Amino acid sequence: MALASVAAAGPWQSGQRTAERRAADRRDGIRRPGPPPGLALPSAAAPPVLTGLDAGTASSASDAATSAASGPDVPAPTTQGLADAIGPLFDDPALGRTRTGAVLDAGTGQLLYGHDQDTASAPASTTKIATATAALEALGPGHRIATRVLPGAGPGTIVLVGGGDPTLTASPTPPGADPDATPASLVTLAADTAKALRARRTTEVTLTYDTSLYTGPVLHPIGVNDNIAPVTALMADEGRTDPASTEDAPRQADPAACAAQTFATLLGRDGITVRGQVKPGTAPAGTHAPLAQVLSMPLSALVERMLTDSDNDIAEALARQAALGTETPVSFTGGAQAVREQLTRLHAPLTGTAFNDGSGLDRADRLTPDLLAHLLLDAASPAHPELRSVLSGLPVAGFTGTLADRFQSGEDDTAAAGGPPSSAAGLVRAKTGTLTGVNTLAGTVVDGDGRLLVFAFMTSGTTDPDAAQGALDRLASAVTGCGCR
């Protein structure tokens, strides 16, 4: 069956991006602009699909997608039809030496197309799909991370205890903010702590901070990098030296110390004098009621933010949260072990895989398209509602996150496959993965007949990241536009 249409290669091939944006894309660890006005993103309650784009807007069709995935009246593509449609696209010279892929029917779980789908290769940031799945399985979507202030061992001493919330912010919480979508604030924690101290007739304290929840090295194996802060149990604004930065940002060498010093300053503004230097310490042993605490957004919201923005700091924090829920060491090694253990409990296909971190920055990570597609299949399944945010967090082609400027129609559209130019903007939801020489894409589409499919495409050994991204986008677009019977 001839391919009906392919997506636009995107504006990156026409030179419309700046050099800085290109470099940021290749590292795949930046935030992107949010959706345009009128773009209604689906909630975590149902598999998300966007349809009906009109003048830059889109609406959620989650219920229709669920029906499409399971309804008997919606025909499934045939394996031969998909092979005819996307098989030739794997010959694109823009893809590297290793080029693999899998497409599954979300309704039946059937493998509809495989291209060396059991071959493991570097996944880059598509690793975050595995990290998200493991954390949700270990702790549940409603879990919140606590940052606490405890009484210290002696009179007039308090301890700021990090719980591993990377989204904790030094900014105040906006009035009327939704706690399910708003980071916890050190400003609130300081105000509540000051109130509790004044109730005890205490206005002077000595402050220490406790990061003992995490073990092992704090630096990622890639070393100092603007895409990830040292991984500690206490940080504010993901350790950025400029919290307002939304792209590459220099990171603090010691995020925990900076967060604790900020907390001390905030206490001073609330009338509590902090004596002496703020130093690392350990909370007293035993169970103690906190003087105050703040809670992160629910785990489902953290997962969504991580996947949409390809946020490395949240990814490494969630790997450690998975370790806490799995009772493995709360470290890079323990987090990787926890991810594997949780995926094993899901009976995920793990042959040939290797986990070394939660973000995918480690080039020694190895995943297969078969694994990624099956994790997305689980997230779409009614049997696993706890995983729904894995789908709702996927970037929307042409609109959000790391797909904000991909899958756009324009001058670079091509009809080389025999069909008219078209755009898959709003129709593909997928997690990107980009390292030097590595490009991956895994997500969901609704095909031309309305059937919900999951896919994963991976390539290694690429030499032109823009061209490789375009080749992957054309693969996903081909699945979207194809009835393939």
N, C-alpha and C positions, 0 to 999 in steps of 0.2 A: 504494500500500500504506500503510495507516495505521501511524503510529508506535506500537510496542507499549509502550514505556516510556521514561521520561526519568529522569535522575539527580536527586537532591536538589539544590536550589540551594545548600544548605550552611548552616552556622551563621552565616555573616556576615550573612545577610539577617534573622536573628531577633535581631540585636543582641547576640550572645553574646561578641563580641570587644571588647577594649579599644580605645580610640582610638589608643594607641601601636601596637598590632598592625596596625590598619588602615593607618596611615601606612607602616609597614614593608612591608606587602604591596604597596603601590602602588609602592614603589621597587624591589621585586623583587630585592633584593641581600642577603638575610639568610639565616642558617642556620636550620634548622627542627629540631624534635625528631626523633630517630631512630625506627626501627620499634619497635612494641611487642614484648614478649617473644613468641617463637614465630613472628615473621614472617621467613621464609627468603627472602632476596633472591637472585635468580639471579646466576650468575657471568657473566663476559664471554665465556664459551665458547659461548653459544647465545642466540638472541633471547629476551628475558625476557617472560613473561606470568605473572600471578598469578591463580590460580583457587582455588575451594574454600574461601572464607572461612568460618570457623567460630569464633564467640566471640572475635573480634578477632585471629584468626591467619590466615595465608595460607601457601601452599606454592608453590614454583616449578614451573611446567609448561613449561619451556623446550623439551624434546624434543617435547612435544605441539604447541607453537606452531610449531616448525619443520615438523613434518608437516602442520599445518594450512595453513601457507603454501604448501606445494608438493604435498600429497597429492592425487591425482586424485579420490579419493572424497569430498573435502570441497567442497561446491558454493560457487561464488563468488556474491556478490550481483550483481544486475543493475543497470545504470545507472538504469533506470527505478525499480526498487525503492528504491535509495538516494535518488533524486531525490524520490520520494514521501515518504520518511521524514524527510529532513533539509532538503529545499528550503524548506518553510514556516518552519523555525526561523530562516532567514536574514532573515525579516521582523520578527524581534523588535525592538521599538523601543529596547531596551537597547543594541543594537549601533550603532556609529557610522556616519558617512556612507560610509566605505569599509569594505566587508565582503566578504571573499574566503575561498575555501577549496578544498581538494583532498583526495580520498580515493583511494588507490591500493591495488591488490591486491599484497601483498608477494610472492606466488608468481609472478605473471606480469608485474608492473610496469604493468598496464593501469590507465589512469585510469578509475575507476568513477564518480566524481562531481567536477565542477568548477563553482565559482562564481567567475567572473573570476579563475581560478587563475593567470593570467599577469600580473595587475596587481600591481605592486610597491608596498609601503607600509612604514612603519616597523615593524621586527620586534621591537624591544626585546630582551629577553634570549633570545629564540629564536635570535638571532645566534650564541649560544654553540654551537649545533649545527654551524654552519658552521666556527667556530673549532676545535672539537674534531676535526672531520673533517680539516681542513687540517693540524693538528699531527700527528695520527696518520699521515696519508699522508706527511708530510715526514720524520718521524723514526722511526715504528714504535711499537707499543704498549709495547715493553720499554725504551724509552729512559729514562734517568735523568739528572737534572740534578745536576752536581757543584758543591759549594761547597768551595774549596780554600784551603790556606795554603801559600804559596810562600816560599822564601828571597828576601830583598830584595837590592838592589844592593850593599849594604855589609855588613860584619860586624855581627852582632847585630840585623839588621833582618828583619822578616817582613811579608808582604802577605796580607791576607785578600781573596780574589778571589771576587766574586759571580758565580754562573752563571745566576741568574734563577729560583731556587727560592723561590716565595712562601710555601710551607708550611714552610720551615725554622723551627724553633722554639727558643726559649730554655729550654724545659722539658726535663728529662732523659727519655731513652727508657725506658719501663717494662721491667722484666725480662721476657725471653722474648717481647718484642713481635715481631710479624710485620713484617719490613722491607718487604714488599709493601703493607702497609696502615698504616704508621707514618711520620710525618714525620721527616726528618733532624733531628738535634739539634746545636745549638751547644755543648751540654755535652759531647757525645761528641767533637766537633771540637777543643774546647779540651784535653780530656784527652789525645787522641792527639797533638796538637801539643806539649803539654808533655813527653810521653814522648819524642818525637823530638828536642826541644831538649835535654833532659837527656842523651840519648845522644850529643849533640854537645858536652856539657859547657857548655851555655849555660843560664843562669838569668835573664838580663836581656835584654830586647829592646826595639826600637822598632817600633811597629805602625802600618802604614798600611792602607787599604782601597781596593780597585779595583772601580769600577762601570762601567768603560769598555766592557763588552760591549754595553750599550744606548746608543743615540744619540737625539738629539732631545729634545723637552720631556718632563719627567717628570710633569707634571700632565695629567690627562685634559682634553679640551676643555670639560667641564662645570665644571671648576675644583675647588676644595677641597670635598670631600664625604665624609660619614661612610661612604659605601658603597664607597669605593675610595681606597686610599692612593696617594701619588706612586709612579709605576711606575719602580722601580729594579732593577738586577741583584742587589742585596743587600738583604734585609730579613728580619726575624724576626717570626713570628706575624702576617704580612700587615700589618705596620706599625700594629697596634692599640695604643693606649695601655694598654688593659686586655686582655691576651691571653685572659682567661677569658670575655670577652664573646662571645655567640653571635648577637647581632643588631646593630643599628646601633651603631657604636663610634667614638669620636673617633680620628683617625689621626695618627700622628707626622708632623711637617712634614718631617723628614729621616730616613726609615726606615733608610737605609744607615748613617748616623752612629750611630744608636741601636743597630743590630745590632753594629757594630764595637766600640762602647763596652761593650756587654754581653759580647762575646767577650773584651775585655781584662780585665774583672772576673773572668770565669771562668778565664782564664789565671792570674790572681793567686791564686785559690783552689787552683789546681793547682801552686803554687809557682814560677810564672814572673812576674817583675816586669816590668811594662810602663813604660818610661821616657817621660816627657814626654806630650804630647797625642797622641791618636789622630787622625790626619788622613787626608784622601783622598790617594791616590797611584796609581801605575801599576806593575804587576808588570814585572820586567825582561823585555826582549824575548828571544825564543828559547824553546826547549823546556826546561823545568825540571821535574824530578820534585818533586811536592808533598811537603812535610813531613807533611801529613795532608789527608784529604778525607772528606767525607760525601756520600752520594748520596740523592737524593730517592726517593720512591715511584716506581714505573714510571709512564710517561706514561698508561697506561690507567687507573690508579688516580686520577691527577690529573684526568683527564677525568671520571671518575665523580663525584668530589667536586665539581668545578665545576658539572656539570649538576644534580646532586641539590640542592645548596645555592644554585644560581644565583650562584656566587662570582665577583665581578667581578675581584678581584685575580688569581685563577688564570687567568681568561679572558685578561686582558691579557698575563700571562706566557706563556701558551700561544700567543698570536698571535706573540709575539717568538720563541718556540722554532720556530714554523713559519717565521719569517723566517730564522732561522739555518740551517734545513734547506733553504731555498729560495735562500739567498744573496741576499736582499734586505736593505736597511737594517733594523737591529734597532730599530725605532721604531714609533710609531702608524701612520705612513704605510707603512712597510715591512712591518709585520705585516698590514695590510689588503691590501697588494699580494700578499703571500705566500698569504693565504687565497684570493684570487681565482685565483692561478696554480695552486694545488693543486686547487681545484674545477674549473678548466678541464681539468686532466689527467684528472679523473674524468668528463669530458663532462657535467657538471652544467648544467642550464638557467640561464644567467646573464643573460639579456636583461632589461634594466631595473634590474638590481641595483646597489647601491652599498655598499661597505665602507669604514668610516672608523675602526673600532676592533675589538677582539675581544670586548667585553662586551655591546654593544648599547645602552650608555648614550648614545651619540651619536644624536641625533634625526634626523640626516641619513642614517643607514643606511637602505637599502631592499632588501628581499628579497621574494620571491613565495612563495605557498603551494606552487606547483609545485616550486620549488627545495628548500624545506624537506622536502617529502614525498619527493622523489627522494634527498635525502641520507639520510633514514631508510630508504628502500628499499635503498640501497647498504649501509647498516650491517646490514641483515637478510639480505643476500645471501651465500650460501656463497662467492661470488667475492671477498668483501672481509672475511675474518676479522679483519684488522687494525683494522676499525672497530667491532668488537662492543661495545666499552665505550661507544659512543655510545648504544646501546640499554640496556645494563645500568645506565648512570648516570641514566636518566630517572626522575624522581620517580614514586612509586607513589601513585595516587589514594587519599586518605584515610589514608595511612600515613607517607610519607617526604617530606622536602624541602619544596619550595614547594607541594606538593599535600597536605601533611599534614592540613590542615583543610578540604579541598574534597571534593566528591563524596560527602558524608555524607547518609545517609537520616535522616528525621526529620519534624518538623511541616511543614517547607517543601517536602516532596515534592509534586509535582503530577501529576495524571492528566489535565491539560488536553489532552494529545495523544491521548487515547483509550485509554490503558493504565493498569495499576495502578502505584502508586508503587514505585520501586525505587532501589537505590543502585548506582553503578558503582565503589564503593570497591574497590580491589585489582584491578580489571579494566582500568583505563586507566593507561598509563604515558606521561607527557608532560612536555615542557619548557614552562614558563610564560614569558610576557613581559609586563611591566607598566611603562609610563611614564604620565605624566599624559596622558589622552586616547587611550592606546594599550593594547590588550589582545590577546594572542596565545596560542595553544596548539597544540603540534605533538607528535605521538607515535604510539603504537601501540595497537591494540585487537585482541581476538579477537571476531569477531561472533557472533551467536546460533547460527550453524551451525559455529563452530569455525575460521573462516577468519581468518588473520592479515592485518590491514589497517594501512596507515599513513595518517596524516591531518595536515593543517595548516589551522588556522583563524585568520584575522587580521582585526582591526578597528581603525580609527582614527577619531578624532572622537567618542569616547565621553565622556559627561558624568558617569556614575555607575559607578565602577570595580567596585563589588561586583555591580551588576546586569549589567555587561558580562561579568564572570567567570562569573556564573551562566548567561548565555546561551551562552557558549563551552562550559561544562561540559555543558549540555544537548545541544549538538551532538555532542560526543564520546560522551556516554551513548547518544544515539540510534544511533550507529554500532555501539556495543557490543551493544545489545539487539536489533539488527535482523538477521534473515536476509536480508530484502530481495530476494526473488526474484519 
